[in-house]
Amino acid sequence: MHKGKYVFAQLLDFIDKDVFLRIANKYDGNRYVKHFTCWNQLAVLMFGHMDGMLTGKKYPDKIRRVVYWDAESKRKFWGETENAVRIQIYSAITAYCMMAIVQK
């Protein structure tokens, strides 16, 4: 198994899936979902961020605007709507916080 996938699986275990699903249901997060649930979306987005951290991709210290171009890694948002960008930012924050907790 790829080292990043193993680390990611361990980190994902820190999140109480039942609590997450209760929150998603409270706010009707899966209302229009056919296959790709809120939990799946969080996991995929977090894996994308974690993969970047574990493979040594560099991220800027500060971002002043949502529009940003990194010529080295060609970073971009995976969605174009305001909601998609917010979800990606929240999942990145979650992934970074989890890595910080594990490193301590």
N, C-alpha and C positions, 0 to 999 in steps of 0.2 A: 504494500500500500504506500502511495506517495506520502511523504512526511507531512506535507501541508494538509492533506485530507485527514490524517490521523489526529493532528493537532486540532483541526476544525471540529471533528466529531467530539473530541473532549470538551471543547469550548461550548459547543451547542448543548451539551448535557447540563451546563450550568443554568440554562434557561428552563424554568418550569413551564413545560408545554401546556399543562392544564390551565395555569394562570394566564398565560398568553392567549389561549383560546377563549377563556372567559372574557377577557378584555376585548378581543376581536368580536365576539358575539354581542357584547354589551353595546358596541358602537356599530353593529351590523356590517363589520368589515368584509365578510364573505358574501354579502347580499347578491352581488352580480357574478360571483365566481362560478365557473363551470368545472374547471380542473385545477387551476393554479391558486391555491388558498393563500391566506395571509401568512400562515406558518411557512409554506413553501417559498413564498416571495422573500420573507425575512432570511430564510436559510440560504437561498441562492445569492441574494445581495450581500449578505455577510461573507459568504464564501468568496465572492468576487473581491471584496475588500481584503479579506485575510490572505488570499492568494497573492495579492499585490504586496502585502507587507512581508510575507514569508519568502517571496522570490526576490526581494531587495529593490522593488520599485520605489522611487523616491517621491514623496508627497511634500508640497510646500508647507511651511510653518503657518502661514496666514493666507486666507483667501478673502479678499475684500468684496468681491462680486461673485455672482453665480456663474458668470461667463469667465472662463479661464482656459487657456491653452498651454499645455505642457508639451513642448516639441519632442522631448525625449520619450515620454510614454503615451502621448496623444490621448490623454485622459478626457473622457466625455461622459455625460450622463446617459444612462440606459433608457431613459424615457424623456418625453418632451413636454408633458403637461406639468403644471405646478405641483400637483399631487405626486406625480412620479418622482420629481426632483426632491420633494420633501421626504418621501419614503427612502430614497437612496441616501440622503444626508443622515436621517435617523438611524438607518442600518449601519452606516459607516461609523457613527458615533458609538453605537452599541458594540460593534466589532473592536474598535480602538479601546474602549473602556474594558472590555473583557480581556484583551491582551494585556493591558496594564495591570489588571487584577491578578492574572496568572503570573506575570513577571515578578510581582511583589511576593 
